[in-house]
């Protein structure tokens, strides 16, 4: 098992795609997908790669900018994403700085979702995700 890695430059298009698929297939507008952010700062790249292989499904998507990793988890609600986050914590034997949100509960557009992610990480983790500046709509 392992997620599919996408270029950070394609992050907005990846979220747009998942919104489009969700709108087409999920008519009850439940939590169609969840976006999980994890900060892997200070962790060796080989160890990160091993964690991705052992934790993610082939349907999951990965985008990273340096040590900031974003996972798009389709057909996964916040409860399910929290399980993935705990699997990462157990793999590294320490809690990671992380945040999660779901579509459409936490935003209707990619700009809203990424803006909410940026604002929430800043507020709750005291960490600025400046890498999202070009994608996010400040809320």
C-alpha positions in Angstrom: 0.0 0.0 0.0 1.2 3.5 -0.7 -0.4 6.8 -1.8 0.3 8.5 -5.1 2.7 11.4 -4.9 1.9 14.6 -6.9 3.9 17.8 -7.4 3.2 20.6 -5.0 2.6 22.8 -8.1 -0.5 20.5 -8.9 -2.0 20.7 -5.4 -4.8 23.0 -6.3 -5.8 20.9 -9.3 -5.7 17.8 -7.1 -8.1 19.2 -4.6 -10.2 20.6 -7.5 -10.4 17.1 -9.0 -11.4 15.5 -5.7 -14.1 18.1 -5.2 -15.4 17.4 -8.7 -15.4 13.6 -8.1 -17.2 14.1 -4.8 -19.8 16.4 -6.3 -20.5 13.8 -9.0 -20.6 10.7 -6.9 -21.5 11.7 -3.3 -25.1 13.0 -3.6 -25.7 13.2 0.2 -22.8 15.6 0.6 -21.3 13.8 3.5 -17.6 14.2 4.4 -16.5 13.2 0.9 -12.8 13.5 1.5 -10.5 14.7 4.2 -7.3 16.7 3.8 -4.7 15.7 6.4 -1.7 18.0 7.1 1.4 16.6 8.8 4.7 18.3 9.6 7.6 15.8 9.1 10.3 18.4 10.1 13.5 16.7 11.3 12.5 13.2 10.1 14.8 11.4 7.6 13.4 11.2 4.1 13.9 7.4 4.0 11.8 7.0 7.2 9.1 9.3 5.8 9.0 7.2 2.6 8.7 4.0 4.6 5.8 5.5 6.7 4.0 6.5 3.5 4.3 3.0 2.1 3.1 1.3 5.2 0.3 3.7 6.1 -1.5 5.0 3.0 -3.8 3.4 0.5 -3.2 3.4 -3.2 -6.2 5.7 -3.6 -4.7 8.4 -1.3 -2.8 11.3 -2.7 0.4 13.0 -1.3 1.7 16.5 -1.9 4.5 18.0 -0.1 6.5 21.2 0.2 9.7 20.5 2.0 8.6 19.0 5.4 5.0 20.0 5.0 2.9 17.0 3.8 -0.7 17.1 2.7 -2.7 13.9 2.2 -6.0 13.8 0.3 -7.9 10.9 1.6 -10.9 10.1 -0.6 -14.1 8.7 1.0 -12.6 9.3 4.4 -14.2 11.3 7.2 -12.4 13.0 10.0 -12.6 10.0 12.2 -10.9 7.8 9.5 -8.2 10.5 8.9 -7.5 10.7 12.6 -6.8 6.9 12.5 -4.3 7.6 9.7 -2.7 10.4 11.8 -2.4 8.0 14.7 -0.7 5.5 12.5 1.9 8.1 11.6 2.4 9.0 15.3 2.9 5.3 16.1 5.3 4.8 13.2 7.5 7.7 14.4 6.9 7.0 18.1 5.9 10.6 18.7 3.0 12.9 18.0 3.3 14.9 14.8 2.0 18.4 14.3 -1.0 17.9 12.2 -4.4 19.2 11.3 -7.3 17.8 9.3 -10.4 19.1 7.6 -13.1 17.7 5.3 -15.0 18.6 2.2 -17.6 20.0 2.1 -18.0 20.6 5.8 -14.9 22.9 6.1 -15.1 24.6 2.7 -17.0 24.5 -0.6 -14.0 25.5 -2.9 -10.4 24.7 -3.1 -9.5 28.2 -2.1 -11.8 28.1 1.0 -10.4 24.7 2.0 -6.8 25.7 1.7 -7.4 29.0 3.3 -9.1 27.3 6.3 -6.1 24.9 6.5 -3.7 27.8 6.5 -5.6 29.8 9.0 -6.2 26.8 11.3 -2.6 25.6 11.3 -1.5 29.1 12.1 -4.0 29.5 14.9 -3.7 26.0 16.5 -0.2 24.9 15.7 1.4 28.4 15.7 3.0 27.5 12.4 2.7 29.5 9.1 2.0 27.5 6.0 3.3 30.2 3.6 3.6 27.5 0.9 -0.3 27.8 0.6 -0.3 31.5 0.0 -0.7 31.1 -3.8 -3.6 28.7 -3.5 -5.6 29.8 -0.4 -8.3 32.4 0.0 -8.0 34.0 3.4 -11.1 33.5 5.4 
